């Protein structure tokens, strides 16, 4: 079972902690900027 990107499993963090941090990273890196961007776009279009 692989935990991490690439061919080799990551060994820096335990698997449950890695998954939790990955989920938080996706929220901050993907969801938040998209939410803010769409908020500006649709607020400007609705005004």
VMD Tcl script that builds the backbone (N, CA, C; Angstrom):
set m [mol new atoms 141]
animate dup $m
set s [atomselect $m all]
$s set {name element resname resid chain x y z} {
  {N N UNK 1 A 0.849 -1.171 0.000}
  {CA C UNK 1 A 0.000 0.000 0.000}
  {C C UNK 1 A 0.892 1.231 0.000}
  {N N UNK 2 A 0.564 2.166 -0.871}
  {CA C UNK 2 A 1.367 3.374 -0.989}
  {C C UNK 2 A 0.653 4.555 -0.345}
  {N N UNK 3 A 1.414 5.348 0.368}
  {CA C UNK 3 A 0.921 6.579 0.972}
  {C C UNK 3 A 1.842 7.691 0.520}
  {N N UNK 4 A 1.417 8.429 -0.452}
  {CA C UNK 4 A 2.244 9.511 -0.963}
  {C C UNK 4 A 2.270 9.467 -2.482}
  {N N UNK 5 A 2.956 10.427 -3.054}
  {CA C UNK 5 A 3.040 10.525 -4.499}
  {C C UNK 5 A 4.285 9.814 -4.991}
  {N N UNK 6 A 4.226 9.246 -6.169}
  {CA C UNK 6 A 5.380 8.568 -6.728}
  {C C UNK 6 A 5.337 7.072 -6.491}
  {N N UNK 7 A 6.434 6.422 -6.806}
  {CA C UNK 7 A 6.514 4.973 -6.718}
  {C C UNK 7 A 6.806 4.479 -5.301}
  {N N UNK 8 A 7.535 5.272 -4.521}
  {CA C UNK 8 A 7.930 4.838 -3.187}
  {C C UNK 8 A 6.971 5.399 -2.141}
  {N N UNK 9 A 6.627 4.601 -1.136}
  {CA C UNK 9 A 5.763 5.116 -0.071}
  {C C UNK 9 A 6.501 6.168 0.759}
  {N N UNK 10 A 5.747 7.180 1.205}
  {CA C UNK 10 A 6.373 8.182 2.062}
  {C C UNK 10 A 6.581 7.578 3.445}
  {N N UNK 11 A 7.672 7.935 4.081}
  {CA C UNK 11 A 8.012 7.356 5.384}
  {C C UNK 11 A 8.234 8.435 6.437}
  {N N UNK 12 A 7.919 9.684 6.107}
  {CA C UNK 12 A 8.174 10.784 7.032}
  {C C UNK 12 A 7.116 10.828 8.126}
  {N N UNK 13 A 5.857 10.648 7.745}
  {CA C UNK 13 A 4.740 10.741 8.684}
  {C C UNK 13 A 3.984 9.423 8.741}
  {N N UNK 14 A 3.322 9.153 9.867}
  {CA C UNK 14 A 2.426 7.999 9.910}
  {C C UNK 14 A 1.267 8.198 8.931}
  {N N UNK 15 A 0.743 7.124 8.396}
  {CA C UNK 15 A -0.281 7.196 7.354}
  {C C UNK 15 A -1.511 8.009 7.759}
  {N N UNK 16 A -2.106 7.825 8.949}
  {CA C UNK 16 A -3.294 8.622 9.293}
  {C C UNK 16 A -3.002 10.122 9.361}
  {N N UNK 17 A -1.847 10.490 9.905}
  {CA C UNK 17 A -1.479 11.899 9.973}
  {C C UNK 17 A -1.252 12.464 8.577}
  {N N UNK 18 A -0.636 11.682 7.720}
  {CA C UNK 18 A -0.402 12.126 6.344}
  {C C UNK 18 A -1.724 12.408 5.637}
  {N N UNK 19 A -2.701 11.543 5.801}
  {CA C UNK 19 A -4.002 11.725 5.147}
  {C C UNK 19 A -4.704 12.968 5.687}
  {N N UNK 20 A -4.650 13.171 6.997}
  {CA C UNK 20 A -5.283 14.354 7.593}
  {C C UNK 20 A -4.624 15.625 7.077}
  {N N UNK 21 A -3.309 15.655 7.052}
  {CA C UNK 21 A -2.609 16.841 6.545}
  {C C UNK 21 A -2.869 17.062 5.059}
  {N N UNK 22 A -2.959 15.998 4.305}
  {CA C UNK 22 A -3.255 16.108 2.886}
  {C C UNK 22 A -4.650 16.682 2.664}
  {N N UNK 23 A -5.612 16.243 3.460}
  {CA C UNK 23 A -6.973 16.769 3.356}
  {C C UNK 23 A -7.004 18.261 3.701}
  {N N UNK 24 A -6.276 18.663 4.732}
  {CA C UNK 24 A -6.225 20.081 5.098}
  {C C UNK 24 A -5.522 20.899 4.018}
  {N N UNK 25 A -4.468 20.350 3.453}
  {CA C UNK 25 A -3.740 21.047 2.399}
  {C C UNK 25 A -4.633 21.277 1.183}
  {N N UNK 26 A -5.411 20.291 0.802}
  {CA C UNK 26 A -6.315 20.459 -0.330}
  {C C UNK 26 A -7.346 21.542 -0.059}
  {N N UNK 27 A -7.837 21.614 1.171}
  {CA C UNK 27 A -8.804 22.650 1.521}
  {C C UNK 27 A -8.196 24.041 1.363}
  {N N UNK 28 A -6.972 24.206 1.827}
  {CA C UNK 28 A -6.317 25.508 1.783}
  {C C UNK 28 A -5.820 25.838 0.384}
  {N N UNK 29 A -5.298 24.859 -0.331}
  {CA C UNK 29 A -4.669 25.114 -1.628}
  {C C UNK 29 A -5.658 25.100 -2.794}
  {N N UNK 30 A -6.786 24.400 -2.663}
  {CA C UNK 30 A -7.726 24.285 -3.777}
  {C C UNK 30 A -9.050 24.977 -3.449}
  {N N UNK 31 A -9.672 24.597 -2.359}
  {CA C UNK 31 A -11.008 25.102 -2.052}
  {C C UNK 31 A -11.008 26.598 -1.746}
  {N N UNK 32 A -10.144 27.057 -0.850}
  {CA C UNK 32 A -10.170 28.441 -0.409}
  {C C UNK 32 A -9.910 29.434 -1.545}
  {N N UNK 33 A -8.852 29.272 -2.358}
  {CA C UNK 33 A -8.660 30.229 -3.461}
  {C C UNK 33 A -9.816 30.206 -4.461}
  {N N UNK 34 A -10.354 29.025 -4.748}
  {CA C UNK 34 A -11.479 28.934 -5.676}
  {C C UNK 34 A -12.703 29.615 -5.094}
  {N N UNK 35 A -12.961 29.417 -3.829}
  {CA C UNK 35 A -14.097 30.042 -3.165}
  {C C UNK 35 A -13.985 31.569 -3.216}
  {N N UNK 36 A -12.804 32.089 -2.905}
  {CA C UNK 36 A -12.608 33.536 -2.932}
  {C C UNK 36 A -12.717 34.099 -4.347}
  {N N UNK 37 A -12.150 33.402 -5.304}
  {CA C UNK 37 A -12.205 33.853 -6.696}
  {C C UNK 37 A -13.640 33.874 -7.211}
  {N N UNK 38 A -14.380 32.805 -7.008}
  {CA C UNK 38 A -15.760 32.759 -7.468}
  {C C UNK 38 A -16.630 33.756 -6.719}
  {N N UNK 39 A -16.318 34.001 -5.454}
  {CA C UNK 39 A -17.052 35.009 -4.704}
  {C C UNK 39 A -16.912 36.379 -5.330}
  {N N UNK 40 A -15.719 36.717 -5.754}
  {CA C UNK 40 A -15.509 38.015 -6.423}
  {C C UNK 40 A -16.172 38.051 -7.797}
  {N N UNK 41 A -16.035 36.982 -8.553}
  {CA C UNK 41 A -16.604 36.952 -9.906}
  {C C UNK 41 A -18.114 37.080 -9.860}
  {N N UNK 42 A -18.779 36.283 -9.040}
  {CA C UNK 42 A -20.237 36.268 -9.046}
  {C C UNK 42 A -20.814 37.436 -8.274}
  {N N UNK 43 A -20.079 38.021 -7.335}
  {CA C UNK 43 A -20.545 39.227 -6.667}
  {C C UNK 43 A -20.543 40.377 -7.666}
  {N N UNK 44 A -19.472 40.465 -8.483}
  {CA C UNK 44 A -19.391 41.517 -9.489}
  {C C UNK 44 A -20.439 41.334 -10.568}
  {N N UNK 45 A -20.735 40.100 -10.939}
  {CA C UNK 45 A -21.739 39.850 -11.975}
  {C C UNK 45 A -23.151 40.101 -11.466}
  {N N UNK 46 A -23.388 39.888 -10.182}
  {CA C UNK 46 A -24.724 40.073 -9.624}
  {C C UNK 46 A -25.036 41.495 -9.236}
  {N N UNK 47 A -24.027 42.370 -9.208}
  {CA C UNK 47 A -24.245 43.763 -8.776}
  {C C UNK 47 A -24.932 44.583 -9.833}
}
mol reanalyze $m
mol bondsrecalc $m
mol representation Tube
mol addrep $m
